[in-house]
Amino acid sequence: MANLLTVSHKHFGQPELNSVIGIFGERLTNQMSRIASLRGLFMLATVPQSNGVPNLQNLNALVPKFIDLLHQADRQVHLETLSTLAALLERY
């Protein structure tokens, strides 16, 4: 899903982009899809400037989920969460 958005985000409206962020948020709560969701968000945050920057307005809804992930004992989840947060803060 993140690959699709990195190249075609200009063709989606804001409601569609907001629903995608909601889907990523739901996937952050599932243990099986958590790492993939973090990597997808990282990919969206590191889209090259030449492709344009996707307008992701409701990222603040994900902050409590990021905090919950940082409280877990899994090292890989910590690293992925921190790298995603750093990329999002740098871009947005």
Number of C-alpha atoms within 10 A of each C-alpha: 12 19 12 9 18 20 14 13 21 15 9 11 10 15 10 12 19 16 12 16 20 16 13 21 22 15 17 21 15 11 10 10 13 20 18 16 25 23 16 19 22 21 18 25 23 16 17 11 9 6 12 13 17 20 14 16 13 12 15 9 12 15 12 11 16 20 12 11 19 17 11 10 9 10 10 10 19 17 13 20 24 17 15 23 18 14 17 17 10 10 13 13
